[in-house]
Amino acid sequence: MKKLFFIISLTLAATISFAQTTATATRTVHKGKKETTTTGTLYAKKASKVAIITGKDALIMNGTAFTMKKGPLKAKTDATKDMQYRTFHDVLNNVLLGGNTDVSKYSDTKITKSSGNTVYTITPSAGNKKLMFTSFVLTVAGKELKSIRLNRSNGQYTEYVFSDYKTGVTIDDKVFK
């Protein structure tokens, strides 16, 4: 469940820094030699309201609260209480708000530029906890979030790729519940 919370955090923060926006979300889950791909939609009403819905699964960010729905199961966490999510939340908000906040203060975050993209790599420290991921990578082109990738220590990963952004759409608040 913690792994999914992390995915929620990453994926939900994955949008653009303006009013109501949707995009096609393609999720690839890589487990050893097995790979599954599903498509869905990324919804962003504000930088603080983001949802990625693929099939029966959903990742929702509402402020600092993160909710993951996997079929009928539902799990929640909050960035104000979970230090693993605090850096992630702040970096994601920076991306969503157009990169105007200095996130270089976070020692677990590396920012690089490559081929016109800005790549944020967050490698959290485990501290006293066993982490479910070794790093996550957000790739941004201009102000569009292009992808989020969650890497695990066993070589498995989940990646979300976003395309076909549409702005100025109307999104019902029910999407974020």
C-alpha positions in Angstrom: 0.0 0.0 0.0 2.9 2.4 0.7 4.2 1.8 -2.8 0.8 2.8 -4.2 0.7 5.9 -2.0 4.0 6.9 -3.5 2.6 6.3 -7.0 -0.4 8.4 -6.0 1.8 11.2 -4.9 3.9 11.2 -8.0 1.2 10.7 -10.4 -1.2 13.2 -8.9 1.3 15.8 -8.9 1.9 15.2 -12.5 0.1 18.0 -14.4 0.4 21.5 -15.5 0.3 24.6 -13.3 -3.0 26.2 -14.3 -6.7 25.8 -14.3 -8.7 22.7 -15.3 -6.7 20.4 -17.5 -7.0 16.8 -18.7 -4.5 14.5 -20.5 -4.3 10.9 -21.6 -2.4 8.8 -19.0 -0.7 5.6 -20.0 0.5 3.5 -17.1 3.0 0.7 -17.5 3.7 -1.7 -14.7 7.0 -3.6 -15.1 7.4 -6.7 -13.0 10.4 -8.8 -14.1 9.6 -10.0 -17.6 5.9 -9.2 -17.3 4.7 -5.8 -18.3 1.1 -4.5 -18.3 -0.2 -1.3 -19.8 -3.4 0.5 -19.1 -4.7 3.9 -20.2 -6.8 6.4 -18.5 -7.1 10.1 -17.8 -5.1 12.7 -15.8 -7.4 15.4 -14.3 -6.0 18.6 -12.8 -8.3 21.3 -11.4 -5.5 23.2 -9.6 -2.0 22.3 -8.6 -3.7 21.0 -5.4 -6.4 18.9 -7.0 -5.0 16.2 -9.3 -6.3 12.7 -10.1 -5.1 9.9 -12.4 -7.6 7.3 -13.2 -6.6 4.1 -15.1 -9.1 1.3 -15.2 -10.4 0.6 -11.6 -7.4 2.3 -10.1 -7.1 5.9 -9.1 -4.4 8.2 -7.6 -5.8 11.4 -6.0 -4.0 14.4 -4.5 -6.2 16.9 -2.7 -3.8 19.4 -1.0 -1.4 17.4 1.1 -3.8 14.4 1.3 -3.1 11.5 -1.0 -5.7 8.7 -1.7 -5.0 5.5 -3.7 -7.9 3.4 -4.9 -7.0 -0.1 -6.2 -10.3 -1.7 -7.2 -12.5 -1.7 -4.1 -9.5 -1.0 -1.7 -8.8 2.6 -0.6 -5.7 3.9 1.3 -4.7 7.4 2.5 -1.7 9.3 3.7 -0.8 12.9 4.2 2.4 14.8 3.3 2.3 16.8 6.6 2.7 13.5 8.6 4.8 11.4 6.3 8.3 12.7 5.6 8.7 10.5 2.5 5.8 12.4 0.9 6.8 15.9 2.1 9.7 16.3 -0.4 7.7 14.6 -3.1 4.7 16.9 -2.4 6.9 20.0 -2.5 8.7 19.0 -5.7 5.4 18.2 -7.4 3.8 21.5 -6.4 6.9 23.2 -7.8 6.4 21.4 -11.1 2.6 22.2 -11.1 3.2 25.8 -10.3 5.6 26.3 -13.2 9.0 25.7 -11.5 9.0 29.0 -9.5 10.0 27.5 -6.2 13.6 26.6 -5.2 13.6 22.9 -4.5 17.4 22.6 -4.6 17.3 22.8 -0.8 16.2 19.2 -0.7 19.3 17.0 -0.5 17.4 14.0 -1.9 16.4 15.9 -5.1 18.5 16.2 -8.2 17.5 18.5 -11.1 19.0 18.1 -14.5 18.2 19.5 -18.0 18.4 17.3 -21.0 17.0 17.8 -24.6 14.8 20.6 -23.5 13.3 18.6 -20.6 13.8 19.2 -16.9 14.2 16.0 -15.0 13.6 15.8 -11.2 15.0 12.7 -9.5 14.0 12.2 -5.9 16.0 9.5 -4.0 14.5 9.4 -0.5 16.5 8.3 2.5 15.1 5.3 4.3 16.0 6.5 7.8 14.2 4.1 10.1 11.8 2.8 7.5 12.1 0.3 4.7 11.1 2.2 1.6 9.1 0.7 -1.2 10.8 2.7 -3.9 14.4 3.6 -4.5 13.7 6.8 -6.5 11.1 8.5 -8.6 11.7 10.6 -11.7 9.5 13.4 -13.0 10.2 14.6 -16.6 8.8 18.0 -17.6 8.8 19.6 -21.0 8.1 23.3 -20.7 5.3 23.3 -18.2 3.8 19.9 -19.2 4.5 16.9 -17.1 5.6 14.2 -19.6 6.1 11.3 -17.3 6.5 10.0 -13.7 8.5 6.8 -13.0 8.6 5.0 -9.7 11.6 2.7 -9.3 11.8 -0.1 -6.8 15.0 -1.8 -5.5 14.1 -5.1 -7.3 14.2 -3.5 -10.7 10.4 -3.3 -11.0 8.8 0.1 -11.8 5.6 1.8 -12.6 5.6 4.6 -15.1 2.9 7.1 -16.2 3.3 8.9 -19.5 1.0 11.9 -20.2 0.0 13.1 -23.7 -2.8 15.0 -25.5 -3.3 17.8 -22.9 -6.5 19.7 -23.1 -7.0 23.0 -21.1 -10.0 25.0 -20.2 -12.2 21.8 -19.7 -14.7 21.5 -16.9 -13.9 18.9 -14.3 -16.5 17.8 -11.7 -15.1 17.8 -8.1 -16.4 14.2 -7.7 -13.3 13.1 -9.7 -11.1 14.1 -6.7 -13.1 12.1 -4.0 
